[in-house]
Amino acid sequence: MEQPSASPSPAADSTFLGRHEFLLRRLHSLSGIVPVGAYMVVHLLTNATINEPAGTYQRLVNQIHDLPMLPVIEWVFIFIPLLYHALYGVLIIRGGLPNNSSYRYTHNTRYTLQRATGMIAFVFIFWHVFHMHGWIHADWWERSVAGFGAMFRPYNAASTGEMAMQAAGLIYPILYVIGVLSCVFHLSNGIWTFGITWGLWTTQAAQNRVLKVCDVFGVILALIGLSAVWGFAMKDPKQEKIVEDKMIRARIEAGEIDPNSPKIYREHKTETVER
């Protein structure tokens, strides 16, 4: 999400970025809210159900992975907007001049934090996808990076997510806490700057009121995100696996899924699944 700034554009007027800067910045601001920000909220809410009774989180993941043309949906509505928002954000940061050291007002501090958390979020999301999915869905690659996580499987969502989170003691949970908090601040503060950029709240009084709402939203979303990290870090994968195996067996018997589907974690199937 873009923070309003009087800093000069990093792109010269003669370049494509310079000629279309107004449109590109508006798209950058919009993409940070819809679909990237909206997806992040749904993602954290879904992950937080890991703390509910066994099977709740798995049922939600099943609903997502039963969507038709899921890879197309992911690329069009998640990955491409996310990449655009992140890469164009890097260009903005390269041309931005943080001024909190000279003018220590709240908004100037937020200006710097918005850019800092944006960079942290970019690195975190890049690593998060690697940690859970390994980037490339190929057996030889996933075996080679299994020691770094990369073991998440949709039909064993809870147990494999927990194993990935617990694979390195406290290291991964700590990294997730930093990453989640950075993403949440970047979104909540970005909603405020989005309204300024698009002229939704123009007076100082309106901006102050909305800022308080955004801060409350950020605190609530942070608690939701941290609860998800806690659940994946503390719950027992073996207990989750028992429920998952029953669900997988039932879906195989109903003809809903292929028993050889790559979405099943091979090393942790029971005899009832290996039919």
C-alpha positions in Angstrom: 0.0 0.0 0.0 1.3 3.4 -1.0 2.1 6.1 1.5 1.5 9.6 0.2 4.7 11.4 -0.3 6.0 14.6 -1.9 9.2 12.8 -3.0 10.1 13.0 -6.7 9.2 10.1 -8.9 12.1 7.6 -9.4 11.3 7.3 -13.1 12.1 10.0 -15.6 9.1 11.4 -17.6 10.5 9.9 -20.8 10.2 6.3 -19.6 7.2 4.1 -19.6 7.0 4.3 -15.8 7.3 8.0 -15.9 4.6 8.5 -18.5 2.2 6.2 -16.8 3.1 6.9 -13.2 -0.3 8.2 -12.1 -2.1 5.1 -13.4 0.6 2.7 -12.1 0.5 4.2 -8.6 -3.3 4.0 -8.5 -3.2 0.3 -9.6 -0.5 -0.3 -7.0 -2.7 1.4 -4.3 -5.8 -0.5 -5.4 -4.1 -3.9 -5.7 -2.9 -3.6 -2.1 -6.5 -3.6 -0.9 -8.2 -5.7 -3.6 -7.3 -8.4 -4.1 -4.1 -8.7 -2.1 -5.3 -7.2 1.2 -8.6 -9.0 1.0 -6.9 -12.3 0.4 -4.6 -11.8 3.3 -7.6 -11.3 5.7 -9.3 -14.4 4.4 -6.0 -16.3 4.6 -5.4 -15.4 8.2 -9.0 -16.0 9.2 -8.8 -19.5 7.6 -5.5 -20.3 9.3 -6.8 -19.2 12.7 -9.3 -22.1 12.6 -6.4 -24.4 13.3 -7.2 -23.6 16.9 -10.8 -25.0 16.5 -11.7 -28.7 16.8 -9.7 -31.1 14.6 -11.1 -31.2 11.1 -12.4 -27.6 11.0 -9.3 -26.2 9.2 -9.2 -29.2 6.9 -12.8 -28.7 5.8 -12.1 -25.1 4.8 -8.9 -26.1 2.9 -10.9 -28.8 1.1 -13.4 -26.2 0.0 -10.7 -24.0 -1.4 -9.0 -26.9 -3.3 -12.3 -28.1 -4.7 -12.7 -24.9 -6.6 -12.6 -25.4 -10.4 -9.5 -24.0 -12.2 -7.8 -23.2 -8.9 -4.4 -22.5 -10.4 -5.9 -19.9 -12.7 -7.7 -18.3 -9.8 -4.5 -18.2 -7.8 -2.4 -16.6 -10.5 -5.0 -14.1 -11.7 -6.4 -13.0 -8.4 -3.4 -13.6 -6.0 0.0 -14.1 -7.4 0.0 -11.6 -10.3 -1.5 -8.7 -8.3 0.8 -9.6 -5.4 3.9 -9.6 -7.6 2.9 -6.3 -9.2 2.2 -4.7 -5.8 5.5 -5.9 -4.4 7.7 -5.1 -7.4 6.2 -1.6 -8.0 6.4 -1.0 -4.3 10.2 -1.6 -4.5 10.4 1.1 -7.2 8.5 3.5 -4.9 10.7 2.7 -2.0 13.9 3.3 -4.1 12.6 6.8 -4.8 11.2 7.5 -1.4 13.1 9.6 1.2 12.0 8.8 4.8 11.9 12.0 6.9 11.1 10.7 10.3 14.6 11.5 11.5 14.1 15.2 10.7 10.4 15.5 11.6 9.4 13.0 14.3 5.6 13.2 13.9 3.4 10.1 13.9 2.6 10.3 10.2 6.3 10.5 9.3 7.1 7.5 11.4 4.3 5.6 9.7 5.7 6.7 6.3 9.0 4.9 7.2 7.3 1.9 8.8 5.0 1.5 5.8 8.1 1.0 3.5 10.0 -1.1 6.0 7.2 -3.5 6.6 6.5 -3.6 2.9 10.1 -4.9 2.3 9.8 -7.3 5.2 6.4 -8.6 4.0 7.9 -9.1 0.5 10.7 -11.2 1.8 8.4 -13.0 4.2 5.8 -14.0 1.6 8.5 -15.2 -0.8 10.0 -17.3 2.0 6.6 -18.4 3.3 5.6 -19.9 -0.1 9.0 -21.7 -0.2 8.6 -22.9 3.4 5.2 -24.5 2.9 5.1 -25.3 -0.8 8.7 -25.3 -1.9 7.8 -23.1 -4.9 8.1 -25.9 -7.5 5.8 -28.9 -7.3 8.3 -31.6 -8.4 9.1 -34.7 -6.4 12.9 -34.4 -6.8 12.8 -30.7 -5.7 10.5 -31.2 -2.8 12.6 -34.0 -1.5 15.7 -31.8 -1.6 14.1 -29.0 0.3 12.1 -31.1 2.7 14.4 -30.2 5.6 13.4 -26.5 5.2 9.7 -27.3 5.4 8.1 -27.6 2.0 5.9 -30.4 3.2 2.4 -28.8 3.2 -0.2 -31.0 1.4 -3.8 -29.7 1.0 -5.5 -33.0 2.1 -3.3 -33.2 5.2 -3.4 -29.4 5.7 -3.3 -29.2 9.5 -0.7 -32.0 10.2 1.7 -31.0 7.4 1.4 -27.3 8.2 2.1 -28.0 11.9 5.1 -30.3 11.0 6.5 -27.6 8.7 6.1 -24.9 11.5 7.7 -27.1 14.1 10.6 -28.4 12.0 13.2 -26.0 13.4 12.1 -25.4 17.0 11.3 -21.7 17.7 13.0 -20.4 14.6 10.1 -20.7 12.2 7.4 -19.4 14.7 9.5 -16.3 15.4 10.0 -15.6 11.7 6.3 -16.0 11.2 5.5 -13.6 14.1 7.7 -11.0 12.5 6.3 -11.6 9.0 2.6 -11.6 10.1 3.0 -8.4 12.1 4.7 -6.7 9.2 2.0 -7.8 6.8 -0.8 -6.7 9.1 0.7 -3.2 9.7 1.4 -2.8 6.0 -2.3 -3.6 5.3 -3.9 -1.6 8.1 -1.8 1.5 7.6 -2.2 1.0 3.8 -6.0 1.2 4.1 -5.6 4.6 5.7 -3.2 5.8 3.0 -5.4 4.3 0.3 -8.3 6.5 1.3 -6.0 9.6 1.2 -4.7 8.6 -2.2 -8.2 8.1 -3.6 -9.7 11.1 -1.9 -12.0 9.2 0.4 -11.0 11.1 3.5 -9.5 14.5 2.8 -9.8 16.6 6.0 -7.4 16.2 8.9 -10.3 15.3 11.2 -11.6 12.6 8.9 -8.1 11.2 8.5 -7.6 11.0 12.2 -10.9 9.2 12.8 -10.1 6.7 10.0 -6.6 6.2 11.4 -8.0 5.1 14.7 -10.4 2.6 13.0 -7.4 1.2 10.9 -5.4 0.8 14.1 -8.1 -1.2 15.8 -8.5 -3.3 12.7 -4.8 -3.9 12.7 -4.7 -5.0 16.3 -7.6 -7.4 15.8 -6.1 -8.9 12.6 -2.7 -9.2 14.3 -4.3 -11.2 17.1 -5.9 -13.4 14.6 -2.7 -13.9 12.7 -0.7 -14.6 15.9 -3.3 -17.1 17.0 -2.8 -19.0 13.8 1.0 -19.1 14.3 0.4 -20.3 17.9 -1.9 -23.1 16.7 0.5 -24.4 14.0 3.4 -24.2 16.4 1.8 -25.9 19.4 -0.7 -28.5 18.2 0.1 -32.2 17.8 0.3 -33.2 14.1 -0.4 -36.9 15.0 -3.8 -36.0 16.4 -4.7 -33.9 13.3 -3.5 -36.8 11.1 -6.0 -39.2 12.6 -8.9 -37.0 11.6 -7.4 -36.2 8.2 -7.0 -39.9 7.4 -10.7 -40.5 8.1 -11.7 -37.6 5.9 -9.4 -38.7 3.1 -10.7 -42.3 3.3 -14.3 -41.1 3.1 -13.6 -38.9 0.1 -11.8 -41.7 -1.7 -14.7 -44.0 -1.1 -17.1 -41.4 -2.3 -15.1 -41.0 -5.5 -14.3 -37.3 -4.7 -10.5 -37.5 -4.8 -7.9 -39.7 -6.4 -6.1 -42.0 -3.9 -2.9 -41.2 -5.8 -3.4 -37.4 -5.7 -0.3 -35.4 -5.0 -2.3 -33.3 -2.6 -2.0 -36.3 -0.1 1.2 -36.4 1.9 2.6 -39.7 1.0 4.8 -40.3 4.0 1.9 -39.9 6.4 -0.9 -42.0 4.8 -2.5 -44.8 6.8 -3.4 -48.2 5.4 -6.9 -47.1 4.9 -5.7 -44.4 2.5 -3.2 -46.5 0.6 -5.9 -48.5 -1.2 
